[in-house]
Amino acid sequence: MTRQSHEPPRAHHTVEERVAALVLGAAVWPGELPSPTLDRRARKGAALWREGHVHLVIGCGGVGHHPPSEAEMIRRICETEGVPGPALRCEEASTSTYQNIAFALPILREEGVARIVIVTDAYHAPRAALVAHRFGLSYRTATPVPSGTQGWKRLRSALREVPAFLYYLIRPGGPG
């Protein structure tokens, strides 16, 4: 697991802080099948819950080219991995990394979440962390082992992140 962390200074901890895994979406394929990227992210989120690292798993992502929403697919995978319904939430409107985090904010507030664990691939984690930092969130990242996706596709995704990160970097208010 790759970790990047940003913990703002705090006075003291008197009550156990609620921690949520924010599982960032990826493609849903025809026939309501998760892409390997979505599948490994969702399984990582479920593992964090099973291991007691998080109290809640929030799936992020709207409907792309194929239904259901990415968030709903994350919820389904997490349920099959043993996460109970009360520990699952869905943010089903977002279509970008920025929106994944921005649109999850009301859920985080409603659930009293103090810290998040951003679950995404290692190549994507710096951009997601930049967004979380800009929102002033206390976060760390957790990345699944990159399995199920061909090496050239992972390379293409990593190369795509360079201009995407730079774009997010120069747009302080967030893209779009």
N, C-alpha and C positions, 0 to 999 in steps of 0.2 A: 504494500500500500504506500503510495507516495503521499506525503503530507506537506501542506503549506498552511501556515497558520497566521491569523491576525486576531489577537486578543486585546481589545481596548482595555486600559487600566480600569479597575473597579475597586470599590472600597473594601467590602467583605462579603462573604457568602454565608448567609444564615439559613437559607432554604435550598434544597436541591434544585439546581437549575434544570429547566426542561431543555432538551437538546433534540433537534430534528434533523433527519437526513433529507436533504433537498436533492432528489434524483432528477437530473436534467434529461430531457427527452431526446429521442433520436427516432429514426424512421420506423413506421409500421408498414409492413409489406402486405401485398394482396392476401386475402384470406384470413385477415386478422392475425397475422404472424409478426412477432417482433423481429426487427433486424438484429443481427448479432450484437451490435453496439447497444441497442436498447435493452436487450436481454441481459448482457453482462452488467450494465449499470443497475438495473432493477435488482438483480441477484446480489450485487454488492450492498445496495441499500437494505435488503432483507437480512443479509449477514450482519450488518451493523446493528440492526434491531435484535436479532437472536443473541448476539454477543453482549447485549446490554449497553452498547455505546450510545444509543439514541432511544428516545421515548416514542418517537413518531416518525413515519416515513411519508414524505410529501412527493408525489409524482408530479412532474411538471411537463406540460406540452399539450398543444391543441391537436386538432385533426390535420394531418398533412395530406398526402396524395391518397391515402387509404385509411378508412376508419378501422378501429375506434381511435379516440384521442391517444396520444402518447402517454398521458397521465393515466388513463384508464388501463392501458396495457401494462404500465408499471404496477398499478394496483393489483391487477390479476396475477402477475408473476409473483409479487410479494405475498399475496394470499396463498398461492401454491407452495411458497417457500416457508409458510408457517406464521406469517405476520397476521394477527387478527384484525378484523375490520375496524375496531375502534382506534387502532394505532395507524390507520391509513387515511390520507387525505389526497385530494386531486386538485390541481390547478390546471384547468383544461382550456384556457384561452390563449396562451402564449405561443408565439411563433419564432422567437429568437432567444438567445442566451440572456440578453438584457430583460426581456419580458418574463422569462422563466422566474427570475429572481424578483423583479418588480411586482409581478402579479401574485407571487407567493407571500408578499409582505402582510396582506390582511389575514391570511391563515396563520402566519407566525404570531401576529399580535393576538388574534382570537384564542390561540392555544397557549399563550404565555411562554413562547419559546424564547430563551435567552441566547442560545448559540445554535449555529447550524453546521452541519457537515455537508459540503457540496460534493455530490457523487457524480463524477464525470470521468472521461478518459484523460490521461496524463497530458496529451497534446492540447486539450481544451481547458484544462484546469486554470492556467494563468489568466485567461480572459474572463472566466467565471469568477475567479477571485478578485479581479479588478472591479467587476460590477458589485460584488458583495462589499468590497472595501468602500466603494463610492456611496453605498447606501448606509455605511456605518455599522454593518453587521459584524458580530463576533463569529468567526468562521474558521474552519480548516477544510482541507480537501481530502477526499479519499478516492483512490482510483482503482478500478478493477484490473485484473490481469488481462492484457489485450489478446483474448482468444476469440476464435470464431470469425475473424475478419482477415482476409488476405493481406499480406504484408504491403503490397503496392497500394491497397486502399487506405491502410493506416498512414502510409507515407503521404499520399495525396491529401488526406485530412489534416495531417500535421503541417504540410506546406500551405494549405488554405488558411491555417490559423495565423500565419505571420501577418498578412494584410488585415485580417479580421481583428487581431489584437491591436494593431496600429490604429485602425479605424476607431475602435472603442477607446483607445488611449487619447486620441485627439478630440473626441466628442465627449467632453465632461458631463454633459447632461444626459448622456446615453443616446444610442442610435435610435432613429425613427421615432 
